[in-house]
Amino acid sequence: MNPDTMVIRDGSAISHVNLIPASEITKLLYTIQQAEWFSAYKYSLPLVGAV
């Protein structure tokens, strides 16, 4: 990720001032697929509409 393209004012992730380009998030998610812990991360995400 390129920190020069981001604006992070707090760590809560709910600030309207925080700005992270979608392309940077995409790069991050693509890159971490190679990490050994990625499957645990993936299965920790909620599924919309799952019962």
Backbone as CSV, one residue per row, in Angstrom:
resi,resn,N_x,N_y,N_z,CA_x,CA_y,CA_z,C_x,C_y,C_z
1,MET,0.841,-1.173,0.000,0.000,0.000,0.000,0.888,1.238,0.000
2,ASN,0.409,2.237,-0.664,1.143,3.491,-0.760,0.593,4.472,0.276
3,PRO,1.333,4.720,1.344,0.832,5.619,2.387,0.653,7.058,1.910
4,ASP,1.290,7.414,0.793,1.142,8.773,0.270,-0.256,9.018,-0.306
5,THR,-1.004,7.954,-0.606,-2.340,8.113,-1.175,-3.436,7.989,-0.125
6,MET,-3.053,7.805,1.134,-4.037,7.597,2.188,-4.075,8.769,3.167
7,VAL,-5.253,8.992,3.736,-5.425,9.950,4.819,-6.127,9.195,5.928
8,ILE,-5.434,9.007,7.049,-6.022,8.300,8.189,-5.905,9.205,9.403
9,ARG,-7.033,9.630,9.902,-7.068,10.547,11.048,-7.231,9.807,12.371
10,ASP,-7.854,8.640,12.348,-7.985,7.849,13.565,-8.078,6.381,13.184
11,GLY,-7.916,5.517,14.149,-7.906,4.084,13.882,-9.247,3.402,14.006
12,SER,-10.307,4.163,14.198,-11.613,3.546,14.419,-12.239,3.013,13.135
13,ALA,-11.787,3.511,11.991,-12.307,3.141,10.670,-13.712,3.672,10.427
14,ILE,-14.205,4.546,11.304,-15.531,5.126,11.071,-15.467,6.634,10.845
15,SER,-14.282,7.195,10.855,-14.146,8.626,10.643,-14.441,8.979,9.194
16,HIS,-15.197,10.042,8.985,-15.483,10.500,7.629,-14.274,11.171,6.993
17,VAL,-13.220,11.378,7.777,-12.009,12.020,7.273,-11.043,10.983,6.684
18,ASN,-11.157,9.714,7.099,-10.269,8.675,6.588,-10.500,8.460,5.095
19,LEU,-9.438,8.400,4.324,-9.525,8.181,2.885,-8.489,7.144,2.458
20,ILE,-8.951,6.025,1.960,-8.073,5.000,1.404,-8.637,4.645,0.034
21,PRO,-7.872,4.875,-1.025,-8.376,4.570,-2.370,-8.739,3.089,-2.521
22,ALA,-9.800,2.813,-3.247,-10.239,1.433,-3.467,-9.136,0.603,-4.112
23,SER,-8.332,1.210,-4.965,-7.250,0.465,-5.615,-6.220,-0.025,-4.599
24,GLU,-5.993,0.734,-3.539,-5.043,0.316,-2.501,-5.594,-0.855,-1.691
25,ILE,-6.887,-0.826,-1.392,-7.508,-1.940,-0.672,-7.481,-3.194,-1.534
26,THR,-7.737,-3.028,-2.831,-7.688,-4.157,-3.760,-6.304,-4.770,-3.797
27,LYS,-5.266,-3.930,-3.876,-3.884,-4.430,-3.885,-3.578,-5.200,-2.600
28,LEU,-4.021,-4.660,-1.475,-3.791,-5.314,-0.184,-4.449,-6.687,-0.153
29,LEU,-5.733,-6.757,-0.529,-6.444,-8.030,-0.494,-5.852,-9.042,-1.471
30,TYR,-5.404,-8.584,-2.617,-4.772,-9.476,-3.588,-3.460,-10.031,-3.036
31,THR,-2.685,-9.167,-2.408,-1.382,-9.562,-1.881,-1.493,-10.537,-0.714
32,ILE,-2.438,-10.320,0.190,-2.513,-11.175,1.378,-3.052,-12.570,1.081
33,GLN,-3.551,-12.790,-0.133,-3.993,-14.142,-0.489,-2.858,-15.145,-0.394
34,GLN,-1.624,-14.670,-0.453,-0.453,-15.540,-0.388,-0.051,-15.878,1.056
35,ALA,-0.610,-15.169,2.021,-0.249,-15.388,3.424,-0.854,-16.693,3.931
36,GLU,-0.138,-17.363,4.821,-0.608,-18.655,5.336,-1.890,-18.522,6.155
37,TRP,-2.147,-17.347,6.705,-3.326,-17.113,7.535,-4.517,-16.609,6.735
38,PHE,-4.397,-16.472,5.410,-5.472,-15.883,4.615,-6.776,-16.670,4.707
39,SER,-6.727,-17.987,4.708,-7.975,-18.761,4.757,-8.732,-18.489,6.066
40,ALA,-8.010,-18.334,7.175,-8.667,-18.002,8.442,-9.312,-16.619,8.358
41,TYR,-8.628,-15.680,7.732,-9.186,-14.336,7.548,-10.433,-14.397,6.675
42,LYS,-10.341,-15.119,5.569,-11.456,-15.208,4.619,-12.695,-15.796,5.288
43,TYR,-12.532,-16.851,6.055,-13.677,-17.505,6.702,-14.186,-16.746,7.907
44,SER,-13.457,-15.711,8.334,-13.941,-14.881,9.446,-14.865,-13.777,8.952
45,LEU,-14.922,-13.552,7.642,-15.772,-12.497,7.094,-17.237,-12.934,7.091
46,PRO,-18.151,-12.024,7.376,-19.574,-12.382,7.362,-20.079,-12.616,5.935
47,LEU,-21.073,-13.476,5.805,-21.713,-13.734,4.515,-23.069,-13.048,4.505
48,VAL,-23.270,-12.157,3.565,-24.545,-11.462,3.445,-25.633,-12.440,3.022
49,GLY,-26.728,-12.470,3.730,-27.850,-13.312,3.391,-27.732,-14.752,3.862
50,ALA,-26.637,-15.089,4.542,-26.459,-16.450,5.054,-27.360,-16.662,6.258
51,VAL,-27.941,-17.818,6.335,-28.833,-18.134,7.446,-28.139,-19.070,8.403
